[in-house]
């Protein structure tokens, strides 16, 4: 959109309910000022010209007149500005890619400009995703928060008039307790390791609570083996100190003894090229370990949940667990550290009987 004219002059106390009313207000002012200079037919001609010209423009929340452009170009401009702003804010490229893909999918489905989309349009889109695409309420609520963030940014920066997502409440889904590994599952998994690298990764994830994305970025020099500590780089490039167990230390040292490459990476592929192991590679290896052991849902995030839950049950304060995990909000930590039915029953017997 190209700014052509500031319309705020003279209407500080004027609060129109629509762009149409704003345009009528200004056309009437112009026609009134020209009435003594033009005949009735000339005024009618001027009125037609003004209507035709102003029909190609929109008015922002701060009273600026914009030239209308194709909705695809408008959406791309707004989306680009929004993503750039979030990148400066420190969001990861993975998160930015998710934001971009969800907003792009939405705009393509709506086939209209972001400035024309209403609250009902967004509700209809969410209903479509739930009923037709079978998207879970939790995922849809995540998308709702993205839309709300996008429109808030546009409104605050004077790019759009209002936020149609503001009146859509949080979308509540069925709460499912995602269980940590049980002690028996951990024992079973340890009985089915295929190599020392798998053992080292398993024990490091289990005892540190670090994210899989943080683990793959580790270099050998990052680890303090004497103190069993490591500085990891988390979301938003924020660094924190993680701790790992003596067992993890032992397995890592045994793994490093097998290495013949000169790669600085802590974990590398098994093809002897020294290439840094990727997230997808670790996720695949953990799935295979689960298949061999007969344990379901063996994935990196479950290690973090197990780590948090273990600390909670040993009496570690939730705010300290939050720091261990690198969570910005303690509410996120509370979702990770949840008690299962067996542990609730155990604590009841321990403290009540």
N, C-alpha and C positions, 0 to 999 in steps of 0.2 A: 504494500500500500504506500502511496506517495502523498505526503502531507502537502496540501495546497493552501489551506486557509484556517486561521484560528477563529472559531465561532463563539468563543467564551465572552467576548466583549458585549456588555449590555444584557446578558442573561444570567448573571451570577445567582439571582434569586428565582430563576425559571427552572422548573423541574419537569420536563416533558416525560410522558410515559412511553414514547416511541420515537424512532428516527423520523417517522412521517410527520409527527407533530412539530418536531424541530424544523424540518424543511418548510412546512407551512408557515410557521412563525416567521422565518426569515424572508420567505417570498412575500408575505403580506407586508412586512416592513419595507422591503424594496419597492413594492407596488405603491405603497402609501407615500413614500418619498418622491416617486416619479409621477404621481397623479396630477400635479399642477403643470407638468411639462408635456404630458402625452394625452392624446385623445383616448376615448373609450376603446376604439378598435386597436389602437397601438398598445394600450395596456393589456388587452386580451392577448395580443401577439407576444408581448413581453412575458406574460404569465405562461404561455405555452413553451417559450424558449427556456424559462427558468425550470419548469417541470422536467423538460427533456434533459437539460444539463445536469440537474441535481439527481436525477434518477440513476446516474452512473456513479454516484458517490455514496459513501457511508460516513457516519459520524461516530467518533470514539467517545469513551466515557468522560474525557476531559474537554469535549467540545471541539475537537479538531476534525476538519473535513478531509476525508481520504478518497482518493480515486480508486474505484473498484477494479480489481484485477481478477483473472481466472482463479477459481477456488483452489485448484491444485497448486498454483504458484503461491497463493496466500498461505496455504497449509504448510508448504515446504519452507517458506520463509519463517513462519512462526516456530515450526518444529526445529529448524536449524538453530535459531536463537535460543530456544529452550534447552536443547542438548548442550550447546556451548556454555550456557550458564551453569548447568549441572556439572559439567566437566570441571569448570573453575571451582565449583563447590567441593570437588574431591571425590565424586562418584567414580566407581571403577568402570572400565570400558565394557565389561560384561553387563553391568547394570544399565549403562547407557544404551547398549545394543538392545536390551530387553525393552526399555522405555521407547526407543525409536520404532521397534517392530510392532509393538502394541498400538501405538498412536497411528502409525502408517496404516495398519490393518483396519483400524477404526475409520479413518478418513476415506479409505478406498470403499469400505462398505457403505458409508453414509452418502458418498458422492455429492458432498456439499462443503462449503467453506466452514472453518471453525467458528466464524462469527455468526453463522446462521443456525448452528446446531442448538437445539433446545434440551431442557431437562427431560422431556418426554422422549426425545430421540435417543438419549443415552439410556434411559430405562428400557426402551424397546430393544436396544442393542444388547443389553445385559440379559434380558429375558430370552432373546434369540440364542445367545451363547449357552445359557443354562439348559434350555429345552431342546435345542437342535444340535448344538455342538457338544453338549454334555460336559461342559466345563464346570468344575466344582465351585461352590460359593466362595471358598477361601481364595481361589485363584481370581475370581471375578472381583472380589474386594481388593485384592492387590492391584488389579487393573484400574479399579475406581480411584484408588489413591494416586495412581500415575496421572489419570485424567484431571483429578482435582489439583495436583501440583502444576500441571501444564497450564490450566486455565487461571490459577492463582498468579502464576508468573506473568501471563499475558495481561491480566487486569492490573496488577501492581505496576507494570511497566507501560501502561497506557496503550497496549497493542489491541486489546479487545474491551468491549463494553461491560461484560458481565461473565460470571462463572456459572454455567448451567449445571455443573456437577455439585455445586455447593449444597443444594437441597436434597441430595441423595444420601441417605443415611448409610452407616456401615452395614455391609451385607454379611449376615451371620450364617455360618454353616454349622454342620454337626461337628462337635468337638470330639476328635479321636485321639486317645492317649497313645502317643508313639513310644513304645517301650524301649528301654535300653537293653543291652545284652544282659542275659542272666549269667550267674557264675558258671552254670553248667554249659551254656553256649560258649563262653570264653574258653573253658577247658577243652571243649570239643573242637573249636577252631584251632587251638594251639596243637592239637593232636594231628592236624591235617595240613601243616605247612609243607610246601614243596621245596623251598630254598631259603637261605639265610636272608636274602633281601626282603622276602615276604615277611619273615619274622621281625626284621628291624622296623619295617613300615608299620606293622601291626602294633608292636609295643610302643612305638613313638606316638602313634595316633591315640592309643588307649590311655597313655599316661600323661600326655601333654594337653589334650583338648584342642589342639590347633586345627585350623581349617585345612582342607586338602589343597586349596589354592596357596596357602602359606607354606605347606610342606614341600611342594614341588619347586618353590623358589629358593629353598635352603641350599647353601653351599657348605662344604666341609668346614671351612674356616669359621662359620657362624656359630658352631657349637662349642661351648665351654664344657669339656668332658669332665674336668675336675669338679665343677659345681653342678653338673647336669642341668645346664640352662642354655637357652638360645633366644636371640632376639629375632622375632618374626615381623614381617610387614603385612598388615591386615588391610581391611577395607579402607579406602580413602588414603592409602599410603601411611596409615598410622602404625607406629611400631609399639610393640610391647614385649615383655619378657615372659617366656614360657619355660616350664620346668618339666623334666622327664625323669623316669624311674631309673634305678640302677640296672634293672633288667633290660630296659631299652638301651642304655649305655653299652651294656655287654653285647647285645645283638648288633648294634651299629658298628662297634669296633670289629667284631667278627666279620661283618659284611665288608667293611673297608679293607680288611686283609685280603679279600678275594679279588679286589679291584686291581686291574693292570693298566687302566687308562689314566690320563692326566687331566681329566675333566674336573673343574672346580665344584660341580654339582654334587650334592650329597647322595642323591639317588639317580642312577642312570639306567638306560635300557640294557637288555641282556645281549644286544647284538655286538658288543665289544667296540662300538664306535665312540662311546662316551657321551652319547646324546642324552640330554636331560630327560628324565622320565616325565611324561605329561599326565595331567589329571585323568584323561580318558584311559591311560594305561593302568593307573592305580585302581580306578573304579572297576575296570575289567578284571584285574587280578583279584580284587576283593570279592567280586561276584563269583569267580571260579573257586575261590577258597570256600565260599558259602555252599556252593554246589557239592564240593568234595566232602564237606563236613555235615551236610544235611541241615544247615542253619539258614533260615530265610532272612531276606532283607539285610544282607551284609553290605553296607555302603558307608562312605566316610562320615556322613552326618550322624550316623548312629553311634560312632565312637565318641563324638562330642557330647551327645546326649548321655551316654554311659558315664563319661568322665564327670559331667556336671551332677548327675544323679548320685554317683558315689560320694562326691564331696559333700553334697547336701545331707546325705544320710549319716555322714561321719561328723556332722555338726559344724561344717564350715559355713560362715555367714554368706548369705546370698549375694551381698555386695562384693565380697571377695571373689566369689565364683564368676560374677559379671566381669571382673578385671581379668581373670584367667582366660575367659572365653573371648574377650575383646568386644563385648556388646556395648553399644551406645546407650541402649535403654534396658533398665532392669526387668521390664516386662518380658523382653525377649528371653532373658535368662530363666525366668520363672516358667516359661513354656518348655525349656530344655530340661530343667531339673524337676521332674514330676515323679511322684511315687506310684508304683503299681500296686495291685491288690494284695499280692503276697507280702510286700514290704509293709503295707498298712496293717495287715493282720499280725505280722511279727511284732511291730511296734506296740500294737494294742496288748498283746500277751506280755510284752516286756514291761510296759509301764502300768498296766491296769491290774493284771492278775497278781 
